[in-house]
Amino acid sequence: MAEGAAEAPAESGGGGDSGASAPERGVAPIKPQYLTTKEQFHEFLEARGQEKPSQETEARDPGGNDLVEPEAKRIRLEDGQTGEAAEPGEQPQAQKRARGQNKGRPHMKPTRYDNNRLCPSLVQESAAKCFFGDRCRFLHDVGRYLETKPSDLGPRCVLFETFGRCPYGVTCRFAGAHLGPDGQNLVREEWVQAPPVRNGLDKALQQLLRKRKVRFERAEQALRQLSRDRVPGPSPAAAVPEVTGAESAPGQDGGDTQQALPGPDAGALPSGSVWTRGPLTDEDVVRLRPCEKRKVRVSGFLFGAPLDIHGKLYLAPLTTCGNLPFRRICKRFGADVTCGEMAVCTNLLQGQTSEWALLRRHQCEDVFGVQLEGAFPDTMTKCAELLNRTIEVDFVDINVGCPIDLVYKKGGGCALMNRSAKFQQIVRGMNQVLDVPLTVKIRTGVQERVNLAHRLLPELRDWGAALVTLHGRSREQRYTKLADWQYIEQCVTAASPMPLFGNGDILSYEDANRAMQTGVAGIMIARGALLKPWLFTEIKEQRHWDISSSERLAILQDFTRYGLEHWGSDTQGVEKTRRFLLEWLSFLCRYVPVGLLERLPQRINERPPYYLGRDYLETLMASQKAADWIRISEMLLGPVPPNFVFLPKHKANAYK
């Protein structure tokens, strides 16, 4: 899972250098004239916020102290099933430190999206025939729909201005910008263009995956070799063609479409393919030979269109927050390499739309990869072969760093570091079926004082990994201590000549410079990009950027525009954009402006105390209350729906 976003650091910081002027360990050193108390901080925000009150956004109790509890938790409290509240006369129990995922947040899909929802056939202007026929449960009366539709959120539609046509038509929350006098959806023909996003899931492929009619011949052959304890070699038999006796789907390239995969009765190659000798045939050159496989170049030259990554800034695959709109923000500020959010291989093989959405790539992402999570060689190898044919990526990454129990207890993530036999089969099998470099992301180990990375790195090099990224913490540590860059420096020698990227605690260009002095080929940035996405610019320009609150708000405006392009401009798309914006704001509030710090730079393990910024907006952005994050979202996306409650995914961000 996302190493950077899987869990927020503990408030205490736990380690780290204390500056001479730091008032307290783990607390950011802010100039005294800006410091304030919690009560004064919230009084200031409430006094300025009275101009635009909104009862629906109140996520606190009448006293203004805490966030509203989730519905399920409120019920338990009312029934007296928990003893969090102390009885009169009793000593209150010490509050447990919030760590891990906030599992108390509501997980159910909001039902308001299904109420009075217009039929998709009307939205897509194909009213002559309903997609669902007599079983359709959606509205077919546009007039009735408009009576209950919320008012528009603004006069300009991002999709209409960008692509010349809004596919959401009358359901768009900015429909006034592209609806004609009779309610028809206007189109600007001269502006119409295809969305600049690649790696979508084809409907025909999805049906094949759901019916399990897809054959993975290269993966099956690799798995047979692994089961016989044979090391996959550069044999022509491994380079079998994907298409045998089947034609490509219309409008798609034969090498990139899963529709070309032969079914059970199609003319597949016999399982006993042998290593032939003699002149080169078409069968030998349909797939890339091992010497032609794209490699990662650190210095010098490697044959096969090398992927040059030396000294590059790598944006980590961040679950939840590392979505496509956020990656576009980071690319604009100088990120060189981006990677999609962690995708579970079994969900991809089942054709789940939500999982395939994590593989989408924007045209601005010039060096882009996807990260896969899995615990078994068969599913990981088959998924690698599937992605190799159907999507366009520059590398594929294996997640061996996810620390959460849901993944670890199933044998994936960090658990693979202790399952060396399965780990080897996964790496060898995936490497054999991929035509792009295979990379791996690992931690130092599973237990805090038992490092495993230095022993695994030489094996990963021999197994065929082109690059490894090492997060300088163990699974047990999570984010409670600083990353061990001294150990990363030792691992650089163990991994040589394979390039090693380092990851952990980079929040300034000084941190990046110290990291590069360890000899790593490059650095991966995770939480640092969440706190300040302009970190990439600071590293490349070697300066501290005292960014203003208005500039930070402009970044959030760009994120909402990108989000509406990606998730849609109807009610569901707007609220999904808001949810991801609020998740990001739960990290952004930890940033302390450069002009307010007594000592530069801010350390990533330092939490800001309560302070008043140089203007109201800067103070509002420093708030750690969800109600204030919602207020910021209303500046960008309009008022929230009734009964809206936001609970961050990460506990350490939730209750302040």
C-alpha positions in Angstrom: 0.0 0.0 0.0 1.0 3.6 -0.2 4.0 3.8 2.0 3.5 7.5 2.4 -0.1 7.6 3.2 -0.7 4.3 4.9 -0.5 5.9 8.3 0.3 9.4 9.6 3.2 9.9 12.0 2.6 10.0 15.7 2.1 13.5 17.2 5.1 13.2 19.5 7.5 12.9 16.6 9.7 10.2 18.3 13.3 11.1 17.6 14.6 13.7 15.3 17.0 16.6 15.8 15.9 19.2 18.2 17.0 22.7 17.1 18.5 25.0 19.7 15.4 27.2 19.6 12.9 24.4 19.5 10.5 24.9 22.3 9.6 21.2 22.6 10.7 18.0 21.0 8.5 17.1 18.1 7.0 20.6 17.9 7.8 22.9 15.0 9.7 26.0 16.2 7.4 29.0 15.4 8.3 32.6 16.1 6.7 33.7 19.4 4.7 36.6 17.9 2.6 34.1 15.9 2.0 31.6 18.7 -1.4 31.4 20.4 -3.6 29.0 22.4 -6.2 26.5 21.1 -9.1 28.6 22.4 -7.8 31.9 20.9 -7.1 30.1 17.6 -10.6 28.8 17.2 -12.2 32.0 18.5 -10.3 33.9 15.7 -11.6 31.5 13.0 -15.1 31.5 14.4 -15.2 35.3 14.5 -14.1 35.7 10.9 -16.3 32.7 9.8 -19.5 34.2 11.0 -19.9 36.0 7.7 -20.9 32.7 6.0 -22.3 30.3 8.6 -23.3 26.8 7.5 -25.0 24.5 9.9 -24.5 21.5 7.7 -20.8 21.8 7.9 -20.5 21.8 11.7 -18.5 18.7 12.5 -18.2 19.4 16.2 -20.2 19.4 19.4 -22.0 22.6 20.6 -19.0 23.4 22.7 -16.8 23.5 19.6 -14.2 21.1 21.0 -14.3 17.8 19.1 -15.5 16.2 15.9 -18.8 14.6 15.7 -18.5 10.8 16.4 -19.5 8.4 13.6 -23.1 7.2 13.8 -22.2 3.7 14.8 -20.0 5.1 17.6 -22.7 7.5 18.8 -25.0 4.5 19.2 -22.5 2.6 21.2 -22.0 5.5 23.5 -25.7 6.0 24.0 -26.1 2.3 24.8 -23.3 2.4 27.4 -21.3 -0.2 25.7 -18.0 1.7 25.9 -16.5 3.3 28.9 -14.7 6.2 27.4 -16.6 8.8 29.5 -15.5 8.6 33.2 -18.2 8.4 35.9 -18.3 11.3 38.4 -15.6 10.9 41.0 -13.5 8.6 38.9 -10.2 9.3 37.4 -10.4 9.7 33.6 -8.4 7.1 31.7 -5.4 8.2 29.7 -6.4 8.8 26.1 -5.0 6.2 23.7 -2.8 7.6 21.0 -4.6 7.6 17.6 -2.8 5.3 15.2 -3.6 3.4 12.1 -6.7 3.6 9.9 -9.8 5.3 11.2 -12.0 2.3 10.9 -14.9 4.1 12.6 -15.6 6.3 9.6 -18.6 5.4 7.5 -17.8 3.1 4.6 -21.2 2.8 3.0 -22.0 4.5 -0.4 -24.1 7.5 0.1 -27.7 6.7 -0.8 -28.6 10.2 -1.9 -26.9 9.6 -5.3 -29.6 7.0 -6.2 -32.6 9.2 -5.2 -34.2 10.8 -8.2 -31.4 9.8 -10.5 -31.8 10.4 -14.2 -31.6 7.5 -16.5 -28.1 7.2 -18.2 -29.9 6.9 -21.6 -31.2 10.4 -21.2 -27.9 11.8 -20.0 -26.1 10.3 -23.0 -28.9 11.6 -25.3 -30.0 8.2 -26.5 -33.6 8.5 -25.3 -34.9 6.4 -28.2 -33.9 3.3 -26.3 -33.3 2.8 -22.6 -30.3 0.7 -21.7 -32.3 -1.2 -19.0 -35.6 -1.6 -20.7 -38.7 -2.3 -18.5 -36.4 -3.0 -15.5 -35.1 0.6 -15.4 -35.4 2.1 -12.0 -34.2 5.6 -13.0 -36.2 8.6 -13.8 -37.2 9.3 -17.4 -38.9 12.6 -16.7 -36.3 15.4 -17.1 -38.7 18.0 -15.8 -39.2 16.0 -12.6 -35.5 15.5 -12.2 -34.9 19.3 -12.6 -37.4 20.0 -9.8 -35.3 18.1 -7.3 -31.8 18.8 -8.7 -29.7 21.1 -6.5 -28.8 24.5 -7.9 -25.7 24.9 -10.0 -22.4 25.5 -8.2 -21.0 27.9 -10.7 -21.4 29.5 -14.1 -18.4 27.6 -15.8 -18.1 23.9 -16.5 -14.5 22.6 -16.5 -15.3 19.7 -18.8 -17.1 21.9 -21.3 -14.3 24.5 -21.4 -11.6 21.8 -21.6 -13.1 19.3 -24.0 -15.8 21.2 -25.8 -18.5 18.9 -24.5 -19.8 17.9 -21.1 -20.8 14.2 -21.0 -23.0 14.7 -18.0 -25.4 17.0 -19.7 -28.3 18.1 -17.6 -27.0 16.3 -14.5 -23.9 18.5 -14.5 -23.7 20.7 -11.4 -22.5 23.5 -13.8 -25.1 22.7 -16.5 -26.0 26.4 -17.1 -22.7 26.8 -19.0 -23.6 24.3 -21.7 -27.4 23.9 -21.8 -29.4 25.5 -24.6 -32.7 27.2 -24.3 -34.6 24.0 -24.7 -32.4 22.0 -22.3 -30.2 20.4 -25.0 -26.6 19.8 -24.3 -24.4 22.2 -26.3 -21.2 21.1 -28.1 -18.4 23.2 -29.4 -17.2 21.2 -32.3 -13.9 23.1 -32.7 -12.9 22.3 -29.1 -14.0 18.6 -29.0 -11.0 16.4 -28.1 -10.5 13.0 -26.5 -9.7 13.1 -22.7 -5.9 13.0 -22.2 -6.1 10.0 -20.0 -4.9 6.5 -21.0 -5.1 3.0 -19.5 -8.9 2.7 -19.4 -10.7 -0.6 -19.0 -12.3 -1.9 -22.2 -15.8 -3.3 -21.8 -15.1 -6.3 -23.9 -12.0 -7.1 -21.8 -14.0 -6.6 -18.6 -16.5 -9.2 -19.7 -13.8 -11.7 -20.6 -12.2 -11.2 -17.2 -15.5 -11.6 -15.3 -16.3 -14.8 -17.2 -12.7 -16.1 -16.7 -12.3 -16.6 -20.4 -8.8 -15.0 -20.6 -5.8 -17.2 -21.1 -2.4 -16.3 -19.8 0.0 -18.5 -21.8 3.2 -16.7 -21.1 2.4 -16.6 -17.4 1.4 -20.3 -17.3 4.6 -21.2 -19.0 6.7 -19.2 -16.6 4.8 -20.8 -13.7 5.5 -24.3 -15.0 9.2 -23.5 -15.3 9.2 -22.1 -11.7 7.4 -25.2 -10.4 10.1 -27.4 -11.9 12.7 -25.2 -10.2 14.1 -24.1 -13.6 15.3 -20.5 -13.9 13.5 -18.8 -16.7 16.1 -18.2 -19.4 16.3 -16.2 -22.6 14.7 -19.0 -24.7 12.6 -18.3 -27.8 10.0 -20.6 -26.3 9.3 -17.9 -23.7 8.5 -15.4 -26.3 5.3 -17.0 -27.6 2.9 -14.7 -29.5 -0.2 -13.6 -27.7 -2.4 -13.8 -30.8 -3.0 -17.2 -32.3 -6.0 -17.8 -34.5 -7.7 -14.6 -33.3 -8.0 -11.1 -34.7 -7.6 -7.9 -32.8 -10.7 -6.1 -31.6 -11.8 -3.2 -33.9 -10.0 0.0 -33.4 -7.3 -1.5 -31.1 -3.8 -2.6 -31.7 -3.4 -6.4 -31.7 -0.6 -6.4 -29.2 -2.4 -4.2 -26.6 -5.9 -5.7 -26.6 -6.9 -8.6 -24.3 -9.7 -9.4 -26.9 -7.0 -11.1 -28.9 -6.3 -13.6 -26.1 -7.4 -17.0 -27.3 -10.3 -18.7 -25.6 -10.3 -22.3 -24.3 -11.2 -23.7 -27.8 -8.9 -21.4 -29.8 -5.7 -22.5 -31.4 -3.4 -22.0 -28.5 0.2 -23.2 -28.7 0.8 -26.7 -27.2 2.1 -26.7 -23.7 5.2 -28.6 -24.8 6.8 -25.9 -26.8 10.5 -26.6 -27.3 13.6 -24.5 -27.7 14.1 -24.5 -31.5 17.3 -23.8 -33.4 17.7 -22.4 -36.8 16.7 -19.2 -38.7 14.6 -16.5 -37.0 10.9 -16.8 -37.6 7.9 -14.5 -37.0 7.2 -16.4 -33.8 10.6 -15.4 -32.4 10.1 -11.7 -33.0 6.5 -11.1 -32.0 7.6 -10.6 -28.4 10.7 -8.7 -27.3 13.8 -10.8 -26.8 15.4 -10.5 -23.4 18.3 -8.3 -24.8 15.7 -5.9 -26.2 13.8 -5.5 -22.9 13.8 -1.9 -21.7 16.3 -1.4 -18.8 16.9 1.2 -16.2 20.0 3.3 -16.7 21.8 5.0 -13.9 25.0 5.9 -15.7 26.5 4.9 -18.9 24.5 3.1 -21.6 22.4 0.0 -21.6 21.1 -1.6 -24.7 17.3 -1.6 -25.3 16.0 2.0 -25.1 17.1 2.5 -21.5 14.9 4.4 -18.9 17.2 7.0 -17.4 16.3 7.6 -13.8 19.6 8.8 -12.2 18.9 11.6 -9.8 15.2 11.8 -10.6 12.5 12.8 -8.1 10.1 9.9 -7.7 6.6 10.6 -6.3 5.6 7.6 -4.2 2.5 5.6 -4.8 0.2 7.0 -2.2 -3.0 5.2 -1.4 -6.1 7.5 -1.4 -4.2 10.7 -1.8 -1.9 9.7 -4.7 -4.8 10.0 -7.2 -4.4 11.3 -10.8 -5.4 14.9 -10.0 -2.8 15.0 -7.2 -0.1 13.5 -9.4 -0.9 16.3 -12.0 -0.2 18.8 -9.3 3.1 17.2 -8.4 4.1 16.9 -12.1 3.5 20.7 -12.5 5.9 21.3 -9.6 8.7 19.1 -10.9 8.1 15.5 -10.1 10.0 13.4 -12.6 8.6 9.9 -12.0 5.0 9.1 -10.9 3.3 5.9 -9.9 -0.3 4.9 -9.6 -1.9 3.9 -6.3 -1.5 0.4 -5.1 -3.7 -2.0 -7.1 -4.6 -5.4 -5.8 -3.8 -8.0 -8.5 -6.9 -10.2 -7.8 -9.2 -7.3 -8.2 -7.6 -6.5 -11.5 -8.0 -10.0 -12.7 -11.7 -9.9 -11.8 -12.2 -6.8 -13.9 -13.2 -4.5 -11.1 -13.8 -1.0 -12.5 -12.7 0.8 -9.3 -9.4 -1.1 -9.3 -8.6 -0.5 -13.0 -9.3 3.2 -12.4 -6.1 3.3 -10.3 -4.0 2.5 -13.4 -5.1 5.6 -15.4 -2.4 7.8 -16.7 -2.5 11.4 -17.7 -0.6 12.6 -20.7 1.6 14.8 -18.6 3.0 11.8 -16.8 6.0 11.1 -19.1 7.6 8.4 -16.8 4.7 6.5 -15.2 4.4 3.1 -13.5 1.8 1.1 -11.7 2.2 -0.7 -8.3 0.8 -4.2 -7.8 0.0 -6.0 -4.5 -0.3 -9.7 -4.2 0.8 -12.7 -2.2 1.0 -15.5 -4.8 3.1 -16.1 -7.9 0.2 -17.3 -10.1 -2.0 -14.2 -9.6 0.9 -11.7 -9.8 2.4 -13.3 -12.9 -1.0 -13.4 -14.7 -1.7 -9.8 -13.7 1.6 -8.7 -15.0 1.0 -10.4 -18.4 -2.5 -8.8 -18.5 -1.1 -5.3 -17.9 1.8 -5.8 -20.2 -0.7 -6.2 -23.1 -3.5 -3.8 -22.2 -2.0 -0.6 -20.7 0.8 1.7 -21.4 3.4 2.0 -18.6 7.1 2.5 -18.3 7.6 0.1 -15.3 5.7 -2.1 -13.0 6.4 -2.0 -9.2 5.8 -4.8 -6.6 4.5 -3.6 -3.3 6.6 -5.3 -0.6 6.3 -2.4 1.9 2.6 -2.2 2.9 2.4 -2.6 6.7 -1.3 -2.7 7.3 -2.8 -5.9 8.7 -5.3 -6.4 6.0 -2.5 -7.0 3.5 0.1 -8.4 5.8 -2.0 -11.2 7.2 -2.8 -12.4 3.7 0.9 -12.8 2.9 1.3 -9.6 0.8 3.1 -6.4 1.4 5.9 -6.6 4.1 5.0 -10.3 4.6 6.8 -11.2 1.4 10.1 -10.3 3.0 9.7 -13.3 5.2 8.4 -15.6 2.4 11.5 -15.7 0.2 10.4 -18.7 -1.9 7.1 -17.1 -2.9 8.9 -13.7 -3.3 11.4 -15.2 -5.7 8.7 -16.9 -7.8 6.8 -13.6 -8.0 9.8 -11.6 -9.1 11.0 -14.2 -11.6 7.6 -14.9 -13.0 6.6 -11.2 -13.5 10.0 -10.4 -14.9 9.6 -13.1 -17.6 6.2 -11.9 -18.9 6.9 -8.1 -18.7 8.5 -6.1 -21.5 9.1 -3.1 -19.2 11.4 -2.9 -16.2 10.2 -4.6 -13.0 10.8 -2.6 -9.8 10.3 -3.5 -6.1 9.5 -1.3 -3.1 10.6 -2.7 0.3 11.1 -1.7 3.9 14.1 -2.4 6.1 12.4 -5.4 7.5 9.3 -6.6 9.5 10.6 -6.3 13.0 12.1 -3.1 14.3 15.6 -4.3 15.1 15.9 -7.2 12.5 16.9 -5.7 9.2 16.4 -7.9 6.1 16.9 -5.5 3.2 20.7 -5.9 2.9 20.2 -9.7 2.4 17.3 -9.4 0.0 18.9 -6.8 -2.3 21.5 -9.1 -3.9 18.9 -11.7 -4.4 16.5 -9.2 -6.0 19.2 -8.2 -8.3 19.8 -11.8 -9.4 16.0 -12.5 -9.7 15.7 -9.8 -12.3 14.6 -6.6 -10.5 15.7 -3.5 -12.4 15.4 -1.1 -9.4 14.5 -1.3 -5.7 13.2 1.5 -3.5 14.0 1.1 0.2 11.9 2.9 2.8 14.1 3.3 5.9 11.7 1.9 8.4 10.5 -1.5 9.4 6.8 -2.6 9.5 6.7 -2.4 13.3 8.1 1.2 13.3 5.4 2.4 10.9 6.1 6.2 11.2 6.9 6.6 14.9 10.7 7.1 14.4 12.9 8.7 11.8 14.0 6.8 8.7 17.3 5.1 9.0 19.4 6.6 6.2 22.6 5.1 7.5 21.2 1.7 6.9 20.1 2.8 3.4 23.7 3.9 2.7 24.9 0.4 3.6 22.3 -1.2 1.4 23.5 0.9 -1.6 26.7 -1.2 -1.6 24.8 -4.5 -1.2 22.5 -3.6 -4.1 25.3 -2.5 -6.5 25.2 -2.4 -9.5 21.4 -2.4 -9.3 20.2 1.2 -8.7 18.6 1.8 -5.2 16.2 4.6 -4.4 15.9 5.9 -0.9 12.7 7.0 0.8 11.8 8.5 4.2 11.5 11.9 5.9 12.3 14.3 3.0 10.6 17.6 3.5 13.2 20.1 2.3 16.0 20.4 -0.2 18.5 20.0 2.7 16.9 16.6 3.4 17.1 15.7 -0.2 20.8 16.7 -0.4 21.7 14.6 2.6 19.8 11.7 1.1 21.7 11.9 -2.2 25.0 11.9 -0.3 24.3 8.3 0.8 24.9 7.2 -2.8 21.4 6.3 -3.7 20.4 6.6 -7.4 17.5 8.9 -6.6 14.9 9.7 -3.9 11.3 8.8 -3.5 9.0 11.5 -1.8 5.8 10.5 -0.1 4.4 12.4 2.9 6.6 15.4 2.0 4.7 15.8 -1.2 1.4 15.6 0.7 2.5 18.4 3.1 3.8 20.6 0.4 3.7 19.5 -3.3 5.9 22.4 -4.3 8.8 20.4 -2.5 9.9 19.2 -5.9 10.5 22.8 -7.0 12.4 23.6 -3.8 14.7 20.6 -4.4 15.4 21.5 -8.0 15.9 25.2 -7.3 17.7 24.6 -4.0 15.7 27.2 -2.0 12.9 27.5 0.6 9.7 28.8 -0.9 7.7 31.0 1.4 4.5 30.4 -0.5 1.6 32.6 0.3 -1.9 31.5 1.3 -3.4 32.7 -1.9 -0.9 30.7 -3.9 -1.8 27.6 -1.8 -5.5 28.2 -2.5 -4.7 28.4 -6.2 -3.1 25.0 -6.0 -6.3 23.6 -4.3 -8.4 25.3 -7.1 -6.3 23.5 -9.7 -6.8 20.2 -7.8 -10.6 20.7 -7.8 -10.5 21.4 -11.6 -8.5 18.3 -12.2 -10.8 16.3 -10.0 -13.9 17.4 -11.8 -12.2 16.4 -15.1 -11.3 13.0 -13.6 -14.3 12.1 -11.5 -17.0 14.0 -13.2 -19.0 17.2 -12.8 -22.3 15.6 -11.7 -23.3 15.4 -8.0 -21.4 12.2 -7.4 -18.3 13.5 -9.1 -18.3 16.8 -7.2 -18.7 15.0 -3.8 -15.9 12.5 -4.7 -13.7 15.4 -5.6 -14.6 17.0 -2.2 -13.8 13.8 -0.3 -10.3 13.5 -1.8 -9.7 17.2 -1.3 -10.6 16.8 2.4 -8.3 13.8 2.7 -5.4 15.9 1.3 -6.3 18.9 3.5 -5.8 16.6 6.6 -2.1 16.5 5.6 -1.7 20.0 4.3 -2.7 21.5 7.6 0.7 20.3 9.1 2.7 22.6 6.8 4.1 25.7 8.6 4.9 28.7 6.3 8.6 29.5 6.0 8.2 33.0 7.2 6.8 31.9 10.5 9.5 29.4 11.4 12.3 30.4 13.9 14.6 27.7 12.4 14.7 26.3 8.9 13.8 23.8 7.7 10.6 22.2 9.2 11.2 18.6 10.0 8.7 16.0 8.9 8.3 14.7 12.5 7.5 18.1 13.9 3.8 18.9 14.4 2.8 22.6 14.4 1.5 24.2 17.6 -1.4 26.5 17.5 -0.5 29.7 15.7 -2.1 32.7 13.9 -1.0 33.1 10.4 -0.2 36.3 8.5 -3.7 36.5 7.2 -7.1 34.8 7.8 -6.7 32.2 5.0 -3.3 31.1 6.3 -4.7 30.6 9.7 -7.7 28.7 8.3 -5.3 26.4 6.4 -3.5 25.6 9.7 -6.6 24.4 11.4 -6.7 20.7 12.4 -10.5 20.5 12.6 -12.5 18.8 9.9 -15.1 21.6 10.0 -12.5 24.1 8.9 -11.3 21.7 6.1 -15.0 21.5 4.9 -15.1 25.3 5.0 -12.2 25.5 2.6 -13.8 22.9 0.3 -16.9 25.1 0.2 -14.8 28.0 -1.1 -13.9 25.7 -4.1 -16.9 23.4 -4.6 -19.9 25.2 -3.0 -21.9 24.1 0.0 -21.8 20.5 1.2 -24.9 18.3 1.1 -27.2 18.1 4.2 -26.0 15.8 7.0 -22.4 15.8 5.6 -19.8 14.3 8.0 -16.2 13.8 7.1 -13.9 11.5 9.0 -10.3 11.3 7.7 -9.0 7.9 6.7 -6.0 8.2 9.1 -6.7 8.3 12.8 -3.8 10.7 13.5 -5.5 13.2 11.3 -9.0 12.7 12.7 -9.5 13.9 16.3 -7.9 17.2 17.2 
